[in-house]
């Protein structure tokens, strides 16, 4: 136990074989694995006094935020037990990221295993998703939802979210792997098809995140810059052709949001993203104004949004307001908001340092591998888009993967593995 004699087993089966594919099937099993991993890793850390994994500013800030959320559940939440569902064990996400760090230190081959599993999962989704788009049903029998391709995710329309959030991690693995020429062509084709598949998923935010992370990576990396630029341009060309031949896709992905935001002359009234989103945002903002410092407690938006003094617009109430920053303002106040905002400032500061080094031809502070991982973090902390529930297990597990790799690359005392 002390020496983790079975580290290879854990790195291959637990992180790679389990987490990545099981995220396609739903949150239950990935969350179970993350919880057991966190318990196991805590035992290892305390038994062997390996506290250096937690002695870095990002993790310290994260754990302070977790403690703060627990206190809010006790003292601020209208329904303490419901609030605890979000706050009580949220710290396991940070511990899981540290566990990834540990596994990377112990087993360098984890990067290769992860690369192949990601390629396999992405390829399976591309084949199944395109089959569903052209035939109306996927290989498992799930019917297409209107024009929304979901593949193996079925009724959960989050295929685009899965692909766009894990794409920077796949690119990071691709950059550091030794590659044959045929493999480069295969990955190029896969990148193009993944870009197109995210578009036909009908998930506007996911398509935006894909474009955001891609542009970020193209600007800041050194190797394979032209490779990704060419695949991206080809994909955009395919998207343009699809848009011309599908009025439904054109309406959903471009016309509808442009009309809602008042960007077209035909728009009667400008709203934030859409009428439903505008309603939720304004309701959450009223909640924030009522308790600006501490908020109403984690997971309380779904209850308090029903109150007449907060409810605004046509759709004022859902489980969350569909924006991380607005959700934290309403549920955790300015103090909780500053946690996520500080992460955004870190990404901006680090990006500016990288740009400065590129412009003045200085030594780059980040490797291409780290740039891709930072792109994965960027789409987590990006403020100007709709997104899911900040305390959602599936989302947070997806986000914790690139963070674990990034922490190892920045803070590890071991020899670097890229």
CORHUVEN-V335081 format. One record per pair of residues at least 24 apart in sequence whose ideal C-beta (glycine too) atoms are under 10 Angstrom apart, sorted by sequence separation. I is the first residue (numbers start at 1). J is the second residue. If there is no record, write none. Layout:
# CORHUVEN-V335081
i=I j=J
i=I j=J
This chain:
# CORHUVEN-V335081
i=66 j=90
i=67 j=91
i=125 j=149
i=127 j=151
i=128 j=152
i=129 j=153
i=167 j=191
i=170 j=194
i=211 j=235
i=283 j=307
i=286 j=310
i=350 j=374
i=351 j=375
i=378 j=402
i=65 j=90
i=66 j=91
i=125 j=150
i=126 j=151
i=210 j=235
i=211 j=236
i=280 j=305
i=285 j=310
i=286 j=311
i=301 j=326
i=305 j=330
i=376 j=401
i=377 j=402
i=14 j=40
i=65 j=91
i=66 j=92
i=125 j=151
i=279 j=305
i=284 j=310
i=286 j=312
i=301 j=327
i=304 j=330
i=376 j=402
i=377 j=403
i=10 j=37
i=63 j=90
i=66 j=93
i=124 j=151
i=125 j=152
i=132 j=159
i=167 j=194
i=283 j=310
i=285 j=312
i=304 j=331
i=347 j=374
i=350 j=377
i=351 j=378
i=375 j=402
i=376 j=403
i=62 j=90
i=63 j=91
i=66 j=94
i=124 j=152
i=125 j=153
i=166 j=194
i=167 j=195
i=282 j=310
i=283 j=311
i=284 j=312
i=299 j=327
i=346 j=374
i=347 j=375
i=350 j=378
i=373 j=401
i=374 j=402
i=62 j=91
i=65 j=94
i=282 j=311
i=283 j=312
i=298 j=327
i=301 j=330
i=302 j=331
i=373 j=402
i=376 j=405
i=377 j=406
i=10 j=40
i=129 j=159
i=164 j=194
i=282 j=312
i=283 j=313
i=286 j=316
i=298 j=328
i=300 j=330
i=301 j=331
i=347 j=377
i=348 j=378
i=372 j=402
i=373 j=403
i=376 j=406
i=10 j=41
i=62 j=93
i=63 j=94
i=121 j=152
i=128 j=159
i=129 j=160
i=163 j=194
i=164 j=195
i=167 j=198
i=281 j=312
i=282 j=313
i=300 j=331
i=346 j=377
i=347 j=378
i=373 j=404
i=59 j=91
i=62 j=94
i=63 j=95
i=163 j=195
i=207 j=239
i=279 j=311
i=280 j=312
i=281 j=313
i=283 j=315
i=284 j=316
i=295 j=327
i=299 j=331
i=300 j=332
i=347 j=379
i=373 j=405
i=374 j=406
i=61 j=94
i=62 j=95
i=279 j=312
i=280 j=313
i=283 j=316
i=288 j=321
i=295 j=328
i=297 j=330
i=298 j=331
i=344 j=377
i=347 j=380
i=348 j=381
i=372 j=405
i=373 j=406
i=60 j=94
i=125 j=159
i=129 j=163
i=160 j=194
i=163 j=197
i=164 j=198
i=278 j=312
i=279 j=313
i=282 j=316
i=283 j=317
i=287 j=321
i=295 j=329
i=296 j=330
i=297 j=331
i=298 j=332
i=343 j=377
i=344 j=378
i=347 j=381
i=372 j=406
i=373 j=407
i=59 j=94
i=62 j=97
i=125 j=160
i=163 j=198
i=278 j=313
i=279 j=314
i=280 j=315
i=281 j=316
i=283 j=318
i=295 j=330
i=296 j=331
i=297 j=332
i=343 j=378
i=346 j=381
i=347 j=382
i=370 j=405
i=373 j=408
i=374 j=409
i=4 j=40
i=58 j=94
i=59 j=95
i=162 j=198
i=188 j=224
i=191 j=227
i=195 j=231
i=199 j=235
i=277 j=313
i=278 j=314
i=279 j=315
i=280 j=316
i=284 j=320
i=285 j=321
i=295 j=331
i=296 j=332
i=297 j=333
i=344 j=380
i=345 j=381
i=369 j=405
i=370 j=406
i=373 j=409
i=374 j=410
i=4 j=41
i=125 j=162
i=126 j=163
i=160 j=197
i=161 j=198
i=164 j=201
i=187 j=224
i=191 j=228
i=194 j=231
i=195 j=232
i=198 j=235
i=199 j=236
i=276 j=313
i=278 j=315
i=279 j=316
i=280 j=317
i=284 j=321
i=292 j=329
i=294 j=331
i=295 j=332
i=296 j=333
i=343 j=380
i=344 j=381
i=369 j=406
i=373 j=410
i=59 j=97
i=125 j=163
i=159 j=197
i=160 j=198
i=163 j=201
i=192 j=230
i=193 j=231
i=196 j=234
i=197 j=235
i=200 j=238
i=275 j=313
i=276 j=314
i=277 j=315
i=279 j=317
i=280 j=318
i=283 j=321
i=284 j=322
i=288 j=326
i=291 j=329
i=292 j=330
i=294 j=332
i=295 j=333
i=298 j=336
i=343 j=381
i=344 j=382
i=1 j=40
i=58 j=97
i=59 j=98
i=159 j=198
i=160 j=199
i=162 j=201
i=164 j=203
i=167 j=206
i=188 j=227
i=191 j=230
i=192 j=231
i=195 j=234
i=196 j=235
i=199 j=238
i=200 j=239
i=275 j=314
i=276 j=315
i=279 j=318
i=282 j=321
i=284 j=323
i=287 j=326
i=288 j=327
i=291 j=330
i=293 j=332
i=294 j=333
i=295 j=334
i=342 j=381
i=344 j=383
i=370 j=409
i=4 j=44
i=54 j=94
i=122 j=162
i=160 j=200
i=161 j=201
i=163 j=203
i=184 j=224
i=187 j=227
i=188 j=228
i=191 j=231
i=192 j=232
i=195 j=235
i=196 j=236
i=199 j=239
i=275 j=315
i=276 j=316
i=280 j=320
i=281 j=321
i=287 j=327
i=288 j=328
i=289 j=329
i=290 j=330
i=291 j=331
i=293 j=333
i=294 j=334
i=295 j=335
i=340 j=380
i=341 j=381
i=366 j=406
i=369 j=409
i=370 j=410
i=3 j=44
i=54 j=95
i=121 j=162
i=122 j=163
i=159 j=200
i=160 j=201
i=162 j=203
i=164 j=205
i=165 j=206
i=168 j=209
i=190 j=231
i=191 j=232
i=192 j=233
i=194 j=235
i=195 j=236
i=196 j=237
i=198 j=239
i=274 j=315
i=277 j=318
i=280 j=321
i=281 j=322
i=284 j=325
i=285 j=326
i=288 j=329
i=289 j=330
i=291 j=332
i=292 j=333
i=293 j=334
i=294 j=335
i=295 j=336
i=340 j=381
i=1 j=43
i=2 j=44
i=53 j=95
i=56 j=98
i=59 j=101
i=121 j=163
i=159 j=201
i=160 j=202
i=161 j=203
i=164 j=206
i=167 j=209
i=168 j=210
i=171 j=213
i=175 j=217
i=188 j=230
i=189 j=231
i=192 j=234
i=193 j=235
i=196 j=238
i=200 j=242
i=271 j=313
i=276 j=318
i=279 j=321
i=280 j=322
i=281 j=323
i=284 j=326
i=287 j=329
i=288 j=330
i=291 j=333
i=292 j=334
i=293 j=335
i=294 j=336
i=295 j=337
i=341 j=383
i=367 j=409
i=1 j=44
i=158 j=201
i=159 j=202
i=160 j=203
i=163 j=206
i=164 j=207
i=167 j=210
i=171 j=214
i=184 j=227
i=188 j=231
i=191 j=234
i=192 j=235
i=195 j=238
i=196 j=239
i=199 j=242
i=271 j=314
i=280 j=323
i=283 j=326
i=284 j=327
i=287 j=330
i=288 j=331
i=291 j=334
i=292 j=335
i=293 j=336
i=340 j=383
i=366 j=409
i=4 j=48
i=53 j=97
i=54 j=98
i=122 j=166
i=157 j=201
i=159 j=203
i=160 j=204
i=161 j=205
i=162 j=206
i=164 j=208
i=165 j=209
i=187 j=231
i=191 j=235
i=192 j=236
i=195 j=239
i=199 j=243
i=277 j=321
i=282 j=326
i=284 j=328
i=285 j=329
i=286 j=330
i=287 j=331
i=288 j=332
i=366 j=410
i=2 j=47
i=3 j=48
i=53 j=98
i=56 j=101
i=121 j=166
i=122 j=167
i=157 j=202
i=158 j=203
i=160 j=205
i=161 j=206
i=164 j=209
i=165 j=210
i=168 j=213
i=172 j=217
i=179 j=224
i=189 j=234
i=192 j=237
i=193 j=238
i=196 j=241
i=208 j=253
i=277 j=322
i=281 j=326
i=284 j=329
i=285 j=330
i=288 j=333
i=292 j=337
i=373 j=418
i=1 j=47
i=2 j=48
i=52 j=98
i=53 j=99
i=151 j=197
i=157 j=203
i=160 j=206
i=163 j=209
i=164 j=210
i=167 j=213
i=168 j=214
i=171 j=217
i=175 j=221
i=188 j=234
i=192 j=238
i=196 j=242
i=200 j=246
i=202 j=248
i=207 j=253
i=276 j=322
i=277 j=323
i=280 j=326
i=281 j=327
i=284 j=330
i=287 j=333
i=288 j=334
i=370 j=416
i=1 j=48
i=159 j=206
i=160 j=207
i=163 j=210
i=164 j=211
i=167 j=214
i=175 j=222
i=202 j=249
i=280 j=327
i=283 j=330
i=284 j=331
i=369 j=416
i=50 j=98
i=53 j=101
i=118 j=166
i=122 j=170
i=149 j=197
i=153 j=201
i=158 j=206
i=161 j=209
i=164 j=212
i=165 j=213
i=168 j=216
i=175 j=223
i=204 j=252
i=274 j=322
i=369 j=417
i=370 j=418
i=42 j=91
i=53 j=102
i=118 j=167
i=121 j=170
i=149 j=198
i=157 j=206
i=160 j=209
i=164 j=213
i=168 j=217
i=172 j=221
i=175 j=224
i=200 j=249
i=203 j=252
i=204 j=253
i=208 j=257
i=273 j=322
i=277 j=326
i=281 j=330
i=288 j=337
i=367 j=416
i=369 j=418
i=42 j=92
i=45 j=95
i=149 j=199
i=151 j=201
i=160 j=210
i=164 j=214
i=167 j=217
i=171 j=221
i=174 j=224
i=199 j=249
i=202 j=252
i=203 j=253
i=204 j=254
i=273 j=323
i=280 j=330
i=340 j=390
i=368 j=418
i=38 j=89
i=41 j=92
i=118 j=169
i=119 j=170
i=149 j=200
i=150 j=201
i=202 j=253
i=272 j=323
i=367 j=418
i=50 j=102
i=53 j=105
i=118 j=170
i=148 j=200
i=149 j=201
i=150 j=202
i=175 j=227
i=201 j=253
i=204 j=256
i=38 j=91
i=39 j=92
i=42 j=95
i=45 j=98
i=117 j=170
i=118 j=171
i=147 j=200
i=148 j=201
i=149 j=202
i=150 j=203
i=171 j=224
i=174 j=227
i=175 j=228
i=200 j=253
i=204 j=257
i=35 j=89
i=38 j=92
i=41 j=95
i=45 j=99
i=115 j=169
i=118 j=172
i=119 j=173
i=147 j=201
i=148 j=202
i=149 j=203
i=174 j=228
i=199 j=253
i=272 j=326
i=336 j=390
i=34 j=89
i=37 j=92
i=38 j=93
i=40 j=95
i=41 j=96
i=44 j=99
i=114 j=169
i=115 j=170
i=118 j=173
i=119 j=174
i=147 j=202
i=148 j=203
i=36 j=92
i=38 j=94
i=39 j=95
i=42 j=98
i=114 j=170
i=117 j=173
i=118 j=174
i=144 j=200
i=146 j=202
i=324 j=380
i=325 j=381
i=35 j=92
i=38 j=95
i=41 j=98
i=42 j=99
i=45 j=102
i=115 j=172
i=116 j=173
i=145 j=202
i=171 j=228
i=324 j=381
i=325 j=382
i=326 j=383
i=31 j=89
i=34 j=92
i=37 j=95
i=38 j=96
i=41 j=99
i=44 j=102
i=114 j=172
i=115 j=173
i=119 j=177
i=144 j=202
i=324 j=382
i=325 j=383
i=332 j=390
i=34 j=93
i=37 j=96
i=38 j=97
i=40 j=99
i=41 j=100
i=114 j=173
i=115 j=174
i=324 j=383
i=325 j=384
i=331 j=390
i=35 j=95
i=36 j=96
i=38 j=98
i=41 j=101
i=113 j=173
i=115 j=175
i=323 j=383
i=326 j=386
i=327 j=387
i=331 j=391
i=343 j=403
i=350 j=410
i=31 j=92
i=34 j=95
i=35 j=96
i=37 j=98
i=38 j=99
i=41 j=102
i=111 j=172
i=112 j=173
i=115 j=176
i=116 j=177
i=323 j=384
i=324 j=385
i=327 j=388
i=31 j=93
i=34 j=96
i=37 j=99
i=41 j=103
i=111 j=173
i=115 j=177
i=323 j=385
i=324 j=386
i=325 j=387
i=327 j=389
i=328 j=390
i=33 j=96
i=34 j=97
i=37 j=100
i=110 j=173
i=123 j=186
i=126 j=189
i=130 j=193
i=133 j=196
i=322 j=385
i=323 j=386
i=324 j=387
i=327 j=390
i=328 j=391
i=112 j=176
i=119 j=183
i=126 j=190
i=129 j=193
i=133 j=197
i=322 j=386
i=323 j=387
i=324 j=388
i=326 j=390
i=327 j=391
i=34 j=99
i=111 j=176
i=112 j=177
i=122 j=187
i=129 j=194
i=132 j=197
i=321 j=386
i=322 j=387
i=323 j=388
i=324 j=389
i=325 j=390
i=30 j=96
i=37 j=103
i=111 j=177
i=112 j=178
i=123 j=189
i=126 j=192
i=127 j=193
i=130 j=196
i=322 j=388
i=324 j=390
i=119 j=186
i=123 j=190
i=126 j=193
i=129 j=196
i=130 j=197
i=133 j=200
i=320 j=387
i=322 j=389
i=323 j=390
i=324 j=391
i=119 j=187
i=122 j=190
i=125 j=193
i=126 j=194
i=129 j=197
i=132 j=200
i=133 j=201
i=205 j=273
i=320 j=388
i=321 j=389
i=122 j=191
i=125 j=194
i=128 j=197
i=129 j=198
i=204 j=273
i=319 j=388
i=320 j=389
i=321 j=390
i=123 j=193
i=126 j=196
i=127 j=197
i=130 j=200
i=204 j=274
i=319 j=389
i=320 j=390
i=119 j=190
i=122 j=193
i=123 j=194
i=126 j=197
i=129 j=200
i=318 j=389
i=320 j=391
i=324 j=395
i=115 j=187
i=122 j=194
i=125 j=197
i=129 j=201
i=320 j=392
i=125 j=198
i=319 j=392
i=122 j=197
i=125 j=201
i=19 j=96
i=15 j=96
i=19 j=100
i=15 j=99
i=14 j=99
i=15 j=100
i=14 j=100
i=16 j=103
i=302 j=389
i=15 j=103
i=301 j=389
i=10 j=99
i=11 j=100
i=14 j=103
i=15 j=104
i=299 j=389
i=11 j=102
i=12 j=103
i=299 j=390
i=10 j=102
i=11 j=103
i=15 j=107
i=298 j=390
i=299 j=391
i=10 j=103
i=11 j=104
i=16 j=109
i=20 j=113
i=298 j=391
i=16 j=110
i=20 j=114
i=7 j=102
i=8 j=103
i=11 j=106
i=12 j=107
i=15 j=110
i=16 j=111
i=19 j=114
i=7 j=103
i=10 j=106
i=11 j=107
i=16 j=112
i=17 j=113
i=21 j=117
i=10 j=107
i=11 j=108
i=12 j=109
i=16 j=113
i=20 j=117
i=21 j=118
i=24 j=121
i=4 j=102
i=7 j=105
i=8 j=106
i=9 j=107
i=11 j=109
i=12 j=110
i=15 j=113
i=16 j=114
i=19 j=117
i=20 j=118
i=23 j=121
i=4 j=103
i=7 j=106
i=8 j=107
i=11 j=110
i=15 j=114
i=16 j=115
i=18 j=117
i=21 j=120
i=147 j=246
i=7 j=107
i=10 j=110
i=11 j=111
i=12 j=112
i=13 j=113
i=16 j=116
i=17 j=117
i=20 j=120
i=21 j=121
i=24 j=124
i=147 j=247
i=148 j=248
i=8 j=109
i=12 j=113
i=16 j=117
i=20 j=121
i=24 j=125
i=147 j=248
i=148 j=249
i=4 j=106
i=8 j=110
i=11 j=113
i=12 j=114
i=15 j=117
i=16 j=118
i=20 j=122
i=146 j=248
i=147 j=249
i=3 j=106
i=4 j=107
i=7 j=110
i=11 j=114
i=21 j=124
i=147 j=251
i=148 j=252
i=8 j=113
i=12 j=117
i=147 j=252
i=281 j=386
i=146 j=252
i=147 j=253
i=280 j=386
i=277 j=385
i=133 j=242
i=277 j=386
i=276 j=386
i=273 j=384
i=272 j=384
i=273 j=385
i=274 j=386
i=273 j=386
i=272 j=386
i=205 j=322
i=24 j=151
i=25 j=152
i=26 j=153
i=24 j=152
i=25 j=153
i=26 j=154
i=24 j=153
i=25 j=154
i=27 j=156
i=257 j=386
i=23 j=153
i=24 j=154
i=26 j=156
i=220 j=350
i=21 j=152
i=25 j=156
i=216 j=347
i=220 j=351
i=24 j=156
i=26 j=158
i=219 j=351
i=221 j=354
i=24 j=158
i=220 j=354
i=23 j=158
i=24 j=159
i=216 j=351
i=219 j=354
i=220 j=355
i=219 j=355
i=222 j=358
i=220 j=357
i=221 j=358
i=24 j=162
i=216 j=354
i=220 j=358
i=23 j=162
i=219 j=358
i=20 j=162
i=23 j=165
i=222 j=364
i=23 j=166
i=221 j=364
i=225 j=368
i=220 j=364
i=223 j=367
i=224 j=368
i=228 j=372
i=221 j=366
i=222 j=367
i=223 j=368
i=20 j=166
i=220 j=366
i=221 j=367
i=222 j=368
i=221 j=368
i=220 j=368
i=221 j=369
i=20 j=169
i=221 j=370
i=222 j=371
i=20 j=170
i=220 j=370
i=221 j=371
i=217 j=368
i=220 j=371
i=221 j=372
i=219 j=371
i=220 j=372
i=218 j=371
i=217 j=371
i=220 j=374
i=221 j=375
i=216 j=371
i=217 j=372
i=220 j=375
i=216 j=372
i=217 j=374
i=218 j=375
i=216 j=374
i=217 j=375
i=213 j=372
i=216 j=375
i=217 j=376
i=215 j=375
i=216 j=376
i=213 j=374
i=214 j=375
i=217 j=378
i=213 j=375
i=216 j=378
i=212 j=375
i=213 j=376
i=216 j=379
i=213 j=377
i=213 j=378
i=209 j=375
i=212 j=378
i=213 j=379
i=209 j=376
i=212 j=379
i=209 j=378
i=210 j=379
i=213 j=382
i=209 j=379
i=212 j=382
i=208 j=379
i=209 j=380
i=212 j=384
i=206 j=379
i=209 j=382
i=212 j=385
i=205 j=379
i=208 j=382
i=208 j=384
i=209 j=385
i=205 j=382
i=208 j=385
i=208 j=386
i=209 j=387
i=206 j=385
i=205 j=385
i=204 j=385
i=205 j=386
i=206 j=387
i=204 j=386
i=205 j=387
i=205 j=388
i=176 j=367
i=175 j=367
i=176 j=368
i=175 j=368
i=176 j=369
i=175 j=369
i=172 j=367
i=174 j=369
i=175 j=370
i=172 j=368
i=173 j=369
i=175 j=371
i=176 j=372
i=171 j=368
i=172 j=369
i=175 j=372
i=171 j=369
i=172 j=370
i=174 j=372
i=172 j=371
i=173 j=372
i=171 j=371
i=172 j=372
i=171 j=372
i=172 j=373
i=170 j=372
i=171 j=373
i=172 j=374
i=168 j=371
i=169 j=372
i=172 j=375
i=168 j=372
i=169 j=373
i=171 j=375
i=172 j=376
i=167 j=372
i=168 j=373
i=171 j=376
i=168 j=374
i=169 j=375
i=170 j=376
i=168 j=375
i=169 j=376
i=90 j=298
i=167 j=375
i=168 j=376
i=167 j=376
i=168 j=377
i=87 j=297
i=88 j=298
i=166 j=376
i=168 j=378
i=86 j=297
i=87 j=298
i=165 j=376
i=168 j=379
i=86 j=298
i=87 j=299
i=164 j=376
i=167 j=379
i=83 j=296
i=84 j=297
i=85 j=298
i=86 j=299
i=83 j=297
i=84 j=298
i=85 j=299
i=86 j=300
i=165 j=379
i=76 j=291
i=82 j=297
i=83 j=298
i=84 j=299
i=164 j=379
i=165 j=380
i=82 j=298
i=83 j=299
i=76 j=293
i=80 j=297
i=82 j=299
i=83 j=300
i=76 j=294
i=77 j=295
i=78 j=296
i=79 j=297
i=82 j=300
i=75 j=294
i=76 j=295
i=77 j=296
i=78 j=297
i=76 j=296
i=77 j=297
i=79 j=299
i=82 j=302
i=83 j=303
i=76 j=297
i=77 j=298
i=79 j=300
i=82 j=303
i=72 j=294
i=75 j=297
i=76 j=298
i=77 j=299
i=78 j=300
i=71 j=294
i=72 j=295
i=74 j=297
i=77 j=300
i=79 j=302
i=72 j=296
i=73 j=297
i=76 j=300
i=79 j=303
i=72 j=297
i=73 j=298
i=78 j=303
i=79 j=304
i=68 j=294
i=69 j=295
i=71 j=297
i=72 j=298
i=73 j=299
i=77 j=303
i=78 j=304
i=161 j=387
i=73 j=300
i=77 j=304
i=161 j=388
i=69 j=297
i=70 j=298
i=72 j=300
i=69 j=298
i=78 j=307
i=169 j=398
i=68 j=298
i=69 j=299
i=158 j=388
i=165 j=395
i=172 j=402
i=162 j=394
i=166 j=398
i=169 j=401
i=173 j=405
i=161 j=394
i=165 j=398
i=168 j=401
i=169 j=402
i=172 j=405
i=86 j=320
i=161 j=395
i=164 j=398
i=165 j=399
i=168 j=402
i=172 j=406
i=166 j=401
i=158 j=394
i=162 j=398
i=165 j=401
i=166 j=402
i=169 j=405
i=158 j=395
i=161 j=398
i=165 j=402
i=169 j=406
i=172 j=409
i=156 j=394
i=158 j=398
i=176 j=417
i=177 j=418
i=176 j=418
i=175 j=418
i=87 j=331
i=86 j=331
i=87 j=332
i=173 j=418
i=172 j=418
i=83 j=331
i=77 j=331
i=76 j=331
i=76 j=332
i=76 j=333
i=111 j=369
i=69 j=328
i=72 j=331
i=72 j=332
i=72 j=333
i=69 j=331
i=65 j=328
i=69 j=332
i=72 j=335
i=68 j=332
i=72 j=336
i=68 j=333
i=65 j=332
i=68 j=335
i=69 j=336
i=68 j=336
i=65 j=335
i=69 j=339
i=64 j=335
i=65 j=336
i=68 j=339
i=65 j=338
i=66 j=339
i=65 j=339
i=64 j=339
i=65 j=340
i=61 j=338
i=62 j=339
i=65 j=342
i=61 j=339
i=61 j=342
i=62 j=343
i=61 j=343
i=118 j=401
i=58 j=342
i=57 j=342
i=58 j=343
i=61 j=346
i=114 j=401
i=58 j=346
i=57 j=346
i=114 j=405
i=111 j=405
i=110 j=405
i=93 j=391
i=90 j=390
i=93 j=393
i=96 j=396
i=100 j=400
i=104 j=404
i=90 j=391
i=92 j=393
i=96 j=397
i=99 j=400
i=100 j=401
i=103 j=404
i=104 j=405
i=94 j=396
i=97 j=399
i=98 j=400
i=100 j=402
i=101 j=403
i=102 j=404
i=86 j=389
i=90 j=393
i=93 j=396
i=97 j=400
i=100 j=403
i=101 j=404
i=104 j=407
i=105 j=408
i=86 j=390
i=87 j=391
i=89 j=393
i=92 j=396
i=93 j=397
i=96 j=400
i=97 j=401
i=100 j=404
i=101 j=405
i=104 j=408
i=86 j=391
i=92 j=397
i=95 j=400
i=96 j=401
i=97 j=402
i=98 j=403
i=99 j=404
i=100 j=405
i=101 j=406
i=103 j=408
i=104 j=409
i=85 j=391
i=86 j=392
i=90 j=396
i=93 j=399
i=94 j=400
i=97 j=403
i=98 j=404
i=100 j=406
i=101 j=407
i=102 j=408
i=108 j=414
i=111 j=417
i=86 j=393
i=93 j=400
i=96 j=403
i=97 j=404
i=100 j=407
i=101 j=408
i=105 j=412
i=108 j=415
i=110 j=417
i=111 j=418
i=83 j=391
i=92 j=400
i=96 j=404
i=97 j=405
i=100 j=408
i=101 j=409
i=104 j=412
i=105 j=413
i=106 j=414
i=108 j=416
i=109 j=417
i=94 j=403
i=97 j=406
i=98 j=407
i=101 j=410
i=105 j=414
i=108 j=417
i=93 j=403
i=94 j=404
i=97 j=407
i=98 j=408
i=101 j=411
i=102 j=412
i=104 j=414
i=105 j=415
i=107 j=417
i=108 j=418
i=93 j=404
i=97 j=408
i=101 j=412
i=102 j=414
i=105 j=417
i=94 j=407
i=98 j=411
i=101 j=414
i=104 j=417
i=104 j=418
i=69 j=391
i=62 j=403
i=59 j=403
i=58 j=403
i=58 j=406
i=59 j=407
i=58 j=407
i=56 j=407
i=58 j=410
i=59 j=411
i=58 j=411
i=53 j=407
i=56 j=410
i=57 j=411
i=53 j=408
i=56 j=411
i=55 j=411
i=35 j=393
i=53 j=411
i=34 j=393
i=52 j=411
i=53 j=412
i=52 j=412
i=32 j=393
i=52 j=413
i=31 j=393
i=34 j=396
i=30 j=393
i=31 j=394
i=34 j=397
i=30 j=394
i=33 j=397
i=27 j=392
i=28 j=393
i=31 j=396
i=27 j=393
i=28 j=394
i=31 j=397
i=34 j=400
i=26 j=393
i=27 j=394
i=30 j=397
i=26 j=394
i=27 j=395
i=30 j=398
i=27 j=396
i=27 j=397
i=23 j=394
i=27 j=398
i=23 j=397
i=22 j=397
i=23 j=398
i=19 j=397
i=20 j=398
i=23 j=401
i=19 j=398
i=19 j=400
i=20 j=401
i=19 j=401
i=15 j=401
i=15 j=404
